[in-house]
Amino acid sequence: MLRVLTLSAVLAFASTIAFAETFTGRLLDASCAAQQKGAACTPTASTTAFAIEASGKILKLDSDGNKKAAEALKGSNSSADRAKDPSSPDAQVMAKVDGTLKGDEITVETIEVH
């Protein structure tokens, strides 16, 4: 019985990884993006809810993804550059998110911020 449970758990985990997708695009402040469609919603150090604009769609990150995005944003080298001139085109935060899409929310496995 233990062997069957272990095998089931391994197969469930493997199937989750197999369906993971990669989303690349602009990282957004999800609260701003929900209120102001099309506005420049560049995330800041105080942002707690994130989204990514990929392929013309705005996709929210799950709660774990929000935590991972906040950490990745803090570790990003370009945050000082964005603070100098937030309206510059370089102020956009680009991200690569690996995860599973459910509706309009991504269950995030990993995130890289550039």
C-alpha positions in Angstrom: 0.0 0.0 0.0 2.8 2.4 0.9 4.4 1.7 -2.5 1.2 2.6 -4.3 0.9 5.9 -2.4 4.5 6.8 -3.0 4.1 6.0 -6.7 0.9 8.1 -6.9 2.6 11.1 -5.2 5.6 10.9 -7.6 3.3 10.7 -10.7 1.2 13.6 -9.5 4.3 15.7 -9.0 5.7 14.7 -12.4 2.4 15.6 -14.1 2.4 19.0 -12.6 5.9 19.7 -13.8 5.0 18.3 -17.2 2.2 20.9 -17.7 4.3 23.9 -16.6 4.6 26.7 -19.1 7.0 29.6 -19.4 5.6 33.1 -19.6 7.9 36.0 -20.5 6.8 39.6 -20.4 6.5 42.8 -18.4 6.1 42.4 -14.6 3.3 44.6 -13.3 1.8 45.8 -10.0 -1.5 43.8 -10.2 -3.5 46.3 -8.1 -2.6 49.1 -10.4 -3.2 47.0 -13.5 -6.7 46.0 -12.3 -7.6 49.7 -11.8 -5.9 51.3 -14.8 -6.0 49.2 -17.9 -3.0 49.9 -20.1 -1.3 52.2 -17.6 2.4 51.9 -16.8 2.1 49.9 -13.6 5.8 49.3 -12.8 6.1 47.4 -9.5 8.0 49.0 -6.6 9.6 47.6 -3.4 6.2 48.0 -1.7 4.2 46.0 -4.3 2.6 42.9 -2.8 0.5 41.7 -5.7 2.1 41.0 -9.1 1.0 40.2 -12.6 2.8 39.6 -15.9 1.8 41.0 -19.2 2.5 38.2 -21.7 1.2 37.7 -25.2 -1.2 40.7 -24.8 -2.8 39.3 -21.6 -2.4 40.3 -18.0 -2.0 37.2 -15.8 -2.0 37.4 -12.0 0.5 35.5 -9.9 -0.6 33.2 -7.1 0.3 34.1 -3.4 3.5 32.1 -3.5 4.4 33.7 -6.8 3.8 37.2 -5.3 6.3 36.3 -2.6 8.8 35.0 -5.1 8.4 38.0 -7.3 8.9 40.4 -4.4 12.2 38.6 -3.5 13.3 38.6 -7.2 12.5 42.3 -7.6 14.5 43.2 -4.5 17.4 41.2 -5.8 17.2 42.7 -9.3 20.2 45.0 -10.1 18.1 47.4 -12.2 15.9 48.7 -9.3 18.3 51.6 -8.7 18.1 52.6 -12.4 14.3 52.6 -12.3 14.3 54.8 -9.2 16.4 57.5 -11.1 13.8 57.9 -13.9 10.7 55.8 -13.4 9.1 57.1 -16.7 12.0 55.9 -18.9 11.4 52.9 -21.2 14.0 51.1 -19.2 11.8 51.4 -16.1 9.9 48.4 -17.3 10.6 45.2 -15.3 10.8 42.2 -17.5 10.3 38.7 -16.0 10.3 35.1 -17.0 7.8 33.0 -15.0 7.6 29.2 -15.1 4.3 27.8 -13.8 0.9 26.5 -14.5 -1.9 28.7 -15.8 -5.3 28.2 -14.2 -7.8 30.7 -15.6 -6.1 34.1 -15.4 -3.7 33.1 -12.5 -0.3 31.5 -12.8 0.7 29.0 -10.1 4.4 30.0 -10.0 7.2 27.5 -9.8 10.1 29.9 -10.5 10.5 33.5 -11.5 13.4 35.5 -12.9 13.4 39.3 -13.0 15.6 41.3 -15.4 
